[in-house]
């Protein structure tokens, strides 16, 4: 198969909805949704601000199998409020991770996956959203002692705010080239610091700084894949096959302090960062 045929054979992961992403990753015929739209777990706060709710609050929780092993996937829907995390949507993710933890405590195994596609906390539910993001982070840390917690950032929203910290806590992180990862989104930086500081419309600059290829090159993501559902699934299975890391990225405090000490803020660019941070 030549390069052209390979490209045509791909099935875009980015173009799928959250529900379709979860279903495509799980073994065929095993997808079962928990707390789905018919349970109508909607945000009680959005209607007060004249915002139309979504009946799953923008998060899909799916049980099924990954390569024959029990699995749970929490998938964030970017088309609803930019994938922002509110009280209900965040509680669904935290509960899914806590359920996985209870499985291990009961002597059963399960494979947890989080599909990130979020701008961070939902501003309309700010404090409640922040609180539940902290619960998600705590659940990841507790669970990753037993099993790799795999995060995926597909695109095109990316992963920002408090949820970028949740992604960093995952045992392994898979990103497409189109994905972005950062504490603050480019639009927020431009709004707060001015276009002289960062032009959010400069797509080449933005992706060179926080895109999937750059994040993988500097070790903030573990696997870079093309926008292909099969490649995403293969990367997830390979991450589970590697098992729990001996040291998680967020535990390597001394290593990151040593890297930061090499950075000159007056002379730093994406290529320089690759040179400094890709050396482990």
C-alpha positions in Angstrom: 0.0 0.0 0.0 1.5 3.4 -1.0 1.3 6.6 1.0 -1.8 7.8 -0.9 -3.7 4.6 -0.2 -2.6 4.6 3.4 -4.0 8.1 3.8 -7.3 7.2 2.2 -7.6 4.1 4.5 -7.4 6.2 7.6 -10.6 6.8 9.7 -10.4 10.2 11.4 -10.6 10.2 15.1 -10.9 13.9 15.4 -14.1 14.0 13.3 -15.9 11.6 15.6 -18.2 12.8 18.5 -17.3 11.7 22.0 -19.7 8.9 21.9 -18.4 7.7 18.5 -14.8 7.9 19.8 -15.5 5.7 22.8 -17.4 3.2 20.6 -14.7 3.1 18.0 -11.9 2.4 20.6 -13.8 -0.4 22.4 -13.9 -3.9 21.0 -16.8 -4.3 18.5 -20.1 -5.0 20.1 -19.0 -4.3 23.7 -19.9 -0.6 24.0 -22.3 0.1 26.9 -23.0 3.6 28.0 -23.4 4.5 31.7 -25.3 7.6 32.8 -26.3 8.3 29.3 -28.6 10.9 27.8 -31.8 9.2 28.9 -30.7 9.5 32.5 -30.9 13.3 31.9 -28.1 14.2 34.3 -28.0 17.9 33.2 -26.3 20.9 34.7 -28.7 22.7 37.1 -26.8 25.9 36.6 -26.8 26.5 32.9 -30.5 27.2 32.5 -30.2 29.9 35.1 -27.9 31.7 32.6 -30.2 31.0 29.6 -27.9 28.3 28.2 -29.4 25.2 26.7 -28.3 22.0 28.5 -27.2 18.8 27.0 -28.7 15.7 28.5 -25.4 14.0 29.2 -23.7 17.4 30.1 -21.0 16.8 27.5 -19.4 13.7 28.9 -19.8 10.1 27.7 -19.0 7.2 30.1 -18.7 3.8 28.4 -18.0 0.3 29.6 -16.8 -2.4 27.3 -13.6 -4.3 26.4 -10.2 -3.3 25.1 -8.5 -6.2 23.4 -10.7 -8.5 25.5 -10.0 -6.8 28.8 -12.6 -4.9 30.8 -12.4 -1.2 30.2 -14.0 2.1 31.0 -13.7 5.2 28.8 -14.6 8.8 29.8 -14.9 10.9 26.7 -15.4 14.7 26.6 -17.6 16.1 23.9 -15.9 19.2 22.4 -19.1 20.4 20.6 -20.8 21.2 23.9 -19.5 24.3 25.6 -16.1 23.7 24.2 -15.7 20.5 26.2 -15.7 22.6 29.4 -16.0 20.8 32.7 -18.9 21.6 35.0 -20.3 20.0 38.2 -22.2 17.2 36.5 -19.7 16.4 33.6 -16.8 16.4 36.0 -18.6 14.3 38.5 -19.2 11.7 35.8 -15.5 11.5 35.0 -14.5 11.3 38.6 -17.1 8.7 39.4 -15.9 6.5 36.4 -12.3 6.6 37.7 -13.4 5.9 41.3 -15.5 3.0 40.0 -12.4 1.6 38.3 -10.5 2.0 41.6 -13.2 0.1 43.4 -12.8 -2.7 40.9 -9.1 -3.1 41.8 -9.8 -2.9 45.5 -12.3 -5.8 44.9 -9.6 -7.8 43.1 -10.8 -7.2 39.6 -8.9 -5.4 36.8 -10.1 -2.7 34.4 -8.5 -0.5 31.8 -9.2 3.3 32.3 -9.0 5.7 29.4 -9.8 9.5 29.4 -10.4 11.2 26.1 -9.6 14.9 26.7 -11.1 17.6 24.5 -11.6 20.5 26.8 -10.8 24.2 27.4 -10.9 23.5 31.1 -13.3 24.6 33.8 -16.8 25.8 32.7 -16.8 29.4 33.6 -20.5 29.4 34.3 -19.9 26.9 37.1 -16.4 28.1 38.0 -16.0 27.0 41.7 -17.9 23.8 41.3 -16.0 22.9 38.1 -12.7 23.6 39.8 -13.7 21.4 42.8 -14.7 18.5 40.6 -11.5 18.8 38.5 -9.6 18.3 41.7 -11.6 15.2 42.3 -10.7 13.9 38.8 -7.0 14.6 39.5 -7.1 12.8 42.9 -8.8 9.8 41.3 -6.2 9.5 38.6 -3.4 9.6 41.2 -5.1 6.9 43.3 -5.9 4.7 40.3 -2.5 4.9 38.5 -0.9 2.9 41.4 -2.8 -0.1 40.2 -3.0 0.3 36.4 -1.9 2.7 33.7 -4.4 5.5 33.3 -4.2 6.5 29.6 -5.1 9.9 28.4 -5.8 10.9 24.7 -5.9 14.3 23.2 -7.3 14.2 19.7 -8.1 17.7 18.6 -9.2 20.3 17.6 -10.1 21.9 20.9 -7.1 20.5 22.7 -6.7 20.3 26.5 -6.2 23.4 28.7 -6.7 24.7 32.2 -7.1 22.4 35.1 -7.8 19.5 32.8 -4.3 19.9 31.3 -3.0 19.1 34.8 -5.3 16.0 34.9 -3.8 15.0 31.5 -0.3 15.4 32.9 -1.2 13.1 35.8 -2.1 10.2 33.4 0.4 7.4 33.2 0.8 7.9 29.5 -0.6 10.5 27.1 -1.4 10.0 23.5 -1.7 13.0 21.1 -2.3 13.6 17.5 -0.4 16.2 15.6 -3.5 18.4 15.5 -4.0 18.3 19.3 -2.8 21.0 21.6 -1.8 20.9 25.3 -1.2 23.9 27.6 -2.1 25.4 30.9 -3.6 28.5 29.3 -5.1 28.6 25.8 -3.6 31.0 23.2 -6.8 33.0 23.1 -6.7 33.5 26.9 -3.0 34.6 26.8 -3.7 37.1 24.0 -6.7 38.5 25.8 -4.8 38.9 29.1 -1.4 39.9 27.8 -2.0 41.4 24.4 -1.4 40.3 20.9 2.2 41.5 21.2 2.8 38.7 23.7 1.0 36.0 21.7 -0.9 36.2 18.4 -3.5 33.4 18.8 -4.3 33.6 15.1 -0.7 32.5 14.2 -1.5 28.8 13.8 2.1 27.9 12.8 3.4 29.5 15.9 0.8 28.0 18.2 1.2 24.4 17.0 5.0 24.8 17.1 4.7 25.7 20.8 1.9 23.5 22.2 0.9 21.1 19.4 1.1 17.3 19.6 4.4 17.0 17.8 6.1 19.5 20.1 4.6 18.1 23.3 5.8 14.6 22.3 9.3 15.9 21.3 9.8 17.5 24.8 8.4 14.5 26.7 5.2 16.0 27.9 3.3 13.4 25.8 4.4 9.8 25.3 3.0 8.8 21.9 2.4 10.9 18.8 -0.1 9.5 16.3 -1.8 10.5 13.1 -5.5 11.4 13.0 -6.5 7.8 12.6 -8.7 5.8 15.0 -6.8 2.6 14.5 -3.5 4.3 15.4 -5.1 5.8 18.5 -6.4 2.4 19.6 -3.0 0.7 19.0 -1.2 3.4 21.0 -3.6 2.9 23.9 -3.2 -0.9 23.8 0.6 -0.5 23.7 0.5 1.8 26.7 -1.4 -0.7 28.7 1.0 -3.5 27.6 3.9 -1.4 29.1 2.3 -1.5 32.5 2.5 1.0 35.3 5.6 3.2 34.9 8.3 2.9 37.6 8.2 6.7 38.0 5.3 8.8 36.7 6.1 12.0 34.9 4.6 14.1 37.7 6.8 12.3 40.3 10.0 13.3 38.5 10.3 16.6 40.4 14.1 16.7 40.5 14.3 15.9 36.8 12.0 18.8 35.8 13.8 21.2 38.1 17.1 20.3 36.4 15.5 20.9 33.0 14.1 24.2 34.0 17.5 25.3 35.3 18.8 25.0 31.7 16.1 27.3 30.3 17.1 30.9 29.5 13.8 32.9 29.3 15.4 35.5 27.1 16.5 33.0 24.5 14.0 30.2 24.2 12.0 28.9 21.3 10.3 25.5 20.5 13.4 24.1 18.8 15.6 25.1 21.7 13.2 23.5 24.1 13.3 20.3 22.1 17.0 20.2 22.3 17.0 20.8 26.1 14.0 18.7 27.2 14.3 15.7 24.9 17.5 14.6 26.7 16.4 12.3 29.5 
